[in-house]
């Protein structure tokens, strides 16, 4: 048998619009969609249906698995299957920095409200907090036993963090395939609450713009809604802004279960996202069904 096929190797791909391994995000104008395309990222003009830019790193051969947009609309974090993260500049279409720290495929990425801190999760079960300005990792959050599926920042009642203290103030909530949802205090670098209600993998979560509502989704047809007592988020710190080990491990609950919302879809949840106004919640499932829920006020 002549093995002539061994003389050939894949050189490049063509006709790729988007690959299923990662998520797509919009730019601030809403006119462009930033989508994963194997090891590259393509920027599409939605109205014209044409490619306007392509982001790629010649040193990278891993597939894109996650994309996150910074609040400033200029910086985009792109996670890859090899665990690396690259920060791209939207205007110049170039790589600003490469961050290496995960030992598994990046599965979750989110910027904090200031855009100076990036949180990432991966299949290695670790959550890493990165200093975007300093271009370095700050610390790891360990506690999950399976792949991290989603991350969101939660702001305390005292208000959003500033660029000077964003890396040491505030909280993040994480979900994982281990069925757990965890609330982390960034100052203590410690998990302060674990939600154990779910019976299957938690695939997505969303925090409302005012940080008062948390919604989680799993493989079943229900969305669980939680309330966040933002005033309790600051109570873990003493008057000097320091956290003792005793305070960090004490039993307290900032997140409480509120109720359940039934979805029309029976497919596994893929994405949950609040509208910037906080009045609507969008969900996407594996059966390609997108649903929009209206968030009612207490008066309603």
Secondary structure, 3 states (H helix, E strand, C coil): CCCHHHHCCCCCCCCCCCCCCCCCEECCCCCEEEEEECCEEEEEECCCCEEEEEECCCCCCCCEEEEEECCCCCEEEEEECCCEEEEEECCCCEEEEEEECCCCCEEEEEECCCCCEEEEEECCCCEEEEECCCCEEEEEECCCCCCEEEEEEECCCCCCCCCCCCCCCCEEEEEECCCCEEEEECCCCEEEEEECCCCCCCCEEEECCCCCEEEEECCCCEEEEEEECHHHHCCCCCCCCCCCHHHHCCCCCCEEEEEEEECCCCCCEEEEEECCCCCEEEEEECCCCEEEEECCCCCC
